[in-house]
Structures are given as C-alpha cells and as structure tokens.
Amino acid sequence: MTPNVASQDLDAAFRRVRDLDACVAEQLRAFADAGRQSNPVFAAAVDRLVGRLRQYGAGESAPEPGDALPQKFIANFRSEAKVPFPILTDMDNGYALSLNLTIWVGAELQKLMEGRRNLPEFQGNGSWMLPIPATFVVGRDGRIRARFMDPDYRKRMAIADMLAALRSGY
C-alpha cells in the first residue's frame, strides 16, 4: 500500500473511531487495529519499540501511590497566570524525562512517519520525543492515589480503576 493510500485509510479510520460511543481506551484500540491493517511495517516497528521500552523498565521510576507530586513549578505557574483551578502540566516533557517516561522516536519510526506527521512541529518543539502515556490519580492532598503506565501508547488506565482510586481516601 502506498503511503498516500495508507494515510487516507488512517484518516478515514480516525473519523470512524472519533465518532464511536466508547471510552478513549477502546477508541485507541480500534484505531491501533486500523493502523495495523493499514501499515503492518509501521505496526511491527512500534511493537519492537514497545518491547525495548518494557525490557529497559520505562516508567519504573515514576511516583508510586502515596508519593507526592512536585508542586513548585505548578504553583508558580498558577500564581503567575492567575488560574483559579488546579493544573498539572509538563512543558516539553521535562518531568516525564526525569521519570524515564519519555522516548526518543528513532530513525526507523521517523522514516515510517515521513509524509504523515511532523512530530517536532506537532509537539511544538524541535525534538522527536514522545511521552509514555501515564495516568496519575492525585488526591486533594497532592498524593498519588493510583497510577498506570504502559509503554504501549494504545493502552490506558481503566475508568473503573480511576473511579476506585477517586473514591478511596478522600
């Protein structure tokens, strides 16, 4: 399949998946399945990358339930911006990098992404870095109630697990 046809197939798949009455995790699975059918070479490259990330323990140094998240940067940002609501942000993946929750997209995947997505432009910086999807359920006291991370970007924390964490210990 030529890159242009594969790209058109993914665009159509994205529109179908976006309109599904399903949670994000289910939508990601459906889109990943479409991507595998559309471009098996890219899918195999992603699978190899995910395998290496798991092998090297990507994300193992992330905060555990019961740990506090660093709030200094966020507090300064909220104060300067006069924002009245809680914010959790990670500009340019700096915090994610410190937790080993960021990956560099190597030459193989960069080449396979040519003509589809200019990652540095999309991310708003000059790097070919991506965060590893992670979910932290943080209590009002700033302590982590639950966490989920998986180097496979197609997986997310189950909604039931998020709700259980929110209901515990407030």
C-alpha positions in Angstrom: 0.0 0.0 0.0 1.4 3.4 -0.9 2.0 5.9 1.9 -0.7 8.2 0.5 -3.3 5.5 0.4 -2.3 4.3 3.9 -2.6 7.9 5.2 -6.1 8.2 3.6 -7.1 4.9 5.2 -5.9 6.1 8.6 -7.7 9.5 8.2 -11.0 7.6 7.5 -10.3 5.2 10.4 -9.7 8.2 12.7 -13.0 9.8 11.8 -14.8 6.4 12.4 -13.1 5.9 15.7 -13.6 9.5 16.9 -17.3 9.1 16.5 -17.5 5.8 18.4 -19.6 5.9 21.6 -16.7 4.4 23.6 -14.0 5.4 26.1 -10.6 6.6 25.0 -9.0 3.2 25.7 -11.5 1.5 23.4 -11.1 4.2 20.7 -7.3 3.8 20.9 -7.6 0.0 20.5 -9.9 0.4 17.4 -7.5 3.0 15.9 -4.5 0.8 16.6 -6.2 -2.1 14.9 -6.9 0.1 11.8 -3.3 1.2 11.8 -2.0 -2.4 11.9 -4.2 -3.2 8.9 -3.2 -0.1 7.1 0.6 -0.2 7.7 1.9 -3.5 9.1 5.5 -2.4 8.7 4.9 0.6 11.0 2.9 -1.6 13.4 5.8 -4.0 13.7 8.3 -1.1 14.3 6.0 0.2 17.1 5.8 -3.3 18.6 9.6 -3.6 18.6 9.9 -0.2 20.3 7.3 -1.1 23.0 9.2 -4.4 23.6 12.5 -2.5 24.1 10.8 0.0 26.4 9.4 -2.8 28.6 12.7 -4.5 28.6 14.5 -1.5 30.0 11.8 -0.6 32.6 10.4 2.5 31.1 8.4 4.4 33.7 9.6 2.3 36.7 10.9 5.4 38.5 7.6 7.3 38.3 5.9 8.2 41.6 4.0 5.4 43.3 0.7 5.7 45.1 1.2 7.5 48.3 4.0 9.7 46.9 3.5 13.5 46.5 3.9 15.2 43.1 6.3 18.1 42.9 4.1 21.2 43.1 6.6 24.1 43.0 6.5 24.7 39.2 2.8 24.3 39.1 2.2 26.6 42.0 4.4 29.3 40.3 2.6 28.9 37.0 -0.8 29.1 38.7 0.2 32.2 40.6 1.7 34.0 37.6 -1.2 33.1 35.3 -3.8 33.8 38.0 -5.5 30.5 37.3 -8.2 29.6 39.9 -8.2 25.9 39.3 -5.7 23.0 39.7 -3.3 22.4 36.9 -0.9 19.5 36.1 1.4 20.2 33.2 4.7 19.0 31.9 6.1 21.5 29.4 8.5 19.9 26.9 8.3 16.6 28.9 10.9 17.7 31.4 9.3 15.9 34.3 8.5 12.9 32.2 12.2 12.8 31.1 13.2 12.7 34.8 10.9 9.7 35.4 12.0 7.8 32.3 8.5 8.3 30.9 9.7 9.8 27.6 11.0 8.0 24.5 13.0 9.2 21.6 11.5 8.3 18.2 14.4 6.7 16.4 15.3 6.8 12.7 13.2 3.7 11.8 10.0 5.2 13.0 10.9 8.7 11.8 11.3 7.4 8.3 8.0 5.4 8.5 6.2 8.6 9.7 7.5 10.7 6.8 4.7 12.5 5.0 2.2 11.7 7.8 3.1 13.6 10.9 5.9 16.1 11.6 6.3 15.1 15.2 8.5 18.1 16.3 6.0 20.5 14.7 3.1 18.7 16.3 4.7 18.7 19.7 5.7 22.4 19.4 9.4 21.8 19.9 12.4 20.5 17.9 12.6 17.1 19.4 11.5 13.6 18.3 10.5 12.8 21.8 7.1 11.4 23.0 5.8 10.9 26.4 4.9 7.4 27.5 1.2 7.5 28.4 0.7 7.7 32.1 -2.2 8.4 34.3 -1.8 9.6 37.9 -4.9 9.9 40.1 -3.9 12.7 42.6 -5.8 13.4 45.8 -6.6 16.8 47.1 -3.6 16.4 49.4 -1.3 16.2 46.4 -0.6 12.5 47.0 -0.9 9.9 44.2 -3.9 7.6 44.8 -3.2 5.4 41.8 -1.0 5.2 38.7 -1.0 3.5 35.3 1.7 3.5 32.7 2.4 1.3 29.7 4.9 2.0 27.0 2.3 0.8 24.6 0.5 4.1 23.8 -2.6 2.1 22.7 -3.3 1.2 26.4 -4.8 3.5 29.1 -6.0 3.2 32.7 -9.4 1.6 33.0 -12.1 4.0 34.0 -13.2 1.7 36.8 -9.7 1.9 38.3 -9.8 5.7 38.1 -13.1 5.8 39.9 -12.0 3.3 42.5 -8.9 5.5 43.2 -11.0 8.6 43.4 -13.4 7.0 45.9 -10.6 5.8 48.1 -9.1 8.0 50.8 -10.6 11.5 50.0 
